[in-house]
Amino acid sequence: MKLYAWSIVVGLLVGVIYSLLRIRSPAPPLVALVGLLGILLGQQAIPLAKHLLAGNSLPGAWRLAASSDHIFGLLPGRHTGRTDVPSQRREGISQ
């Protein structure tokens, strides 16, 4: 949860600095968010395709590629008690 709090604090600070300097945001918020979603989905295209070509169904390939965890992140409380997430995916998660 601390990560989310820091994210909003830093975002607000950047917004205040932009306002004080009378600088407009480099991209409209919706365009920026859609672009980020495209990046996240694009990162999963190759691992998902590899599992599909290996003969897995779409839901199985999605699960094996850990796409949900990558795209949606581990929300607060979701990572407690989980043992199926590889250790490299758990690194960097602050509690």
C-alpha positions in Angstrom: 0.0 0.0 0.0 3.0 2.3 0.7 3.9 2.1 -3.0 0.5 3.5 -4.0 0.6 6.3 -1.5 4.1 7.3 -2.7 2.8 7.2 -6.3 -0.1 9.6 -5.6 2.1 11.9 -3.5 4.8 12.2 -6.2 2.1 12.6 -8.9 0.5 15.4 -7.0 3.9 17.1 -6.4 4.7 17.0 -10.1 1.2 18.4 -10.8 1.9 21.3 -8.4 5.3 22.0 -10.0 3.7 21.9 -13.5 1.0 24.4 -12.3 3.6 26.7 -10.7 5.7 26.7 -13.9 2.5 27.0 -16.0 3.5 23.9 -18.0 0.8 21.7 -19.5 1.0 18.0 -19.0 2.9 16.4 -21.9 -0.1 14.2 -22.8 -3.8 14.4 -22.0 -4.4 12.0 -19.1 -6.7 9.6 -21.2 -4.1 9.4 -24.0 -1.3 8.7 -21.5 -3.4 6.0 -19.7 -4.4 4.3 -22.9 -0.7 4.3 -24.0 0.4 2.7 -20.7 -2.3 0.0 -21.2 -1.0 -0.6 -24.7 2.5 -1.0 -23.3 1.4 -3.5 -20.7 -0.7 -5.5 -23.2 2.1 -5.5 -25.7 4.6 -6.9 -23.2 2.4 -9.9 -22.7 1.9 -10.6 -26.4 5.0 -12.7 -26.9 4.8 -14.8 -23.8 1.1 -15.4 -24.4 1.7 -16.3 -28.1 4.5 -18.8 -27.0 2.1 -20.6 -24.7 -0.7 -20.6 -27.3 1.7 -22.1 -29.9 2.7 -24.7 -27.4 -0.9 -25.9 -27.5 -2.4 -24.3 -24.4 -5.9 -22.8 -24.4 -6.2 -19.0 -24.1 -7.1 -19.1 -20.4 -4.3 -21.6 -19.7 -1.8 -19.5 -21.7 -2.9 -16.4 -19.9 -2.3 -18.1 -16.5 1.0 -19.6 -17.5 2.3 -16.2 -18.8 1.3 -14.6 -15.4 -0.4 -11.9 -17.5 -3.0 -10.9 -14.9 -0.3 -10.3 -12.3 1.8 -8.3 -14.8 -1.0 -6.1 -16.1 -3.0 -5.5 -13.0 -0.2 -5.8 -10.5 -0.5 -7.4 -7.1 -3.0 -5.3 -5.3 -2.6 -4.7 -1.6 -3.4 -7.9 0.3 -3.3 -10.1 -2.8 0.3 -11.1 -2.4 0.0 -12.4 1.2 0.1 -16.1 1.4 0.7 -16.6 -2.4 3.3 -19.3 -3.3 2.5 -19.6 -7.0 4.2 -16.3 -8.0 7.8 -16.7 -9.0 10.3 -14.9 -6.7 11.4 -12.4 -9.4 7.8 -11.2 -9.7 7.6 -10.6 -5.9 10.8 -8.5 -5.8 10.2 -4.8 -5.4 6.8 -5.2 -3.8 6.9 -3.1 -0.6 4.4 -4.0 2.1 
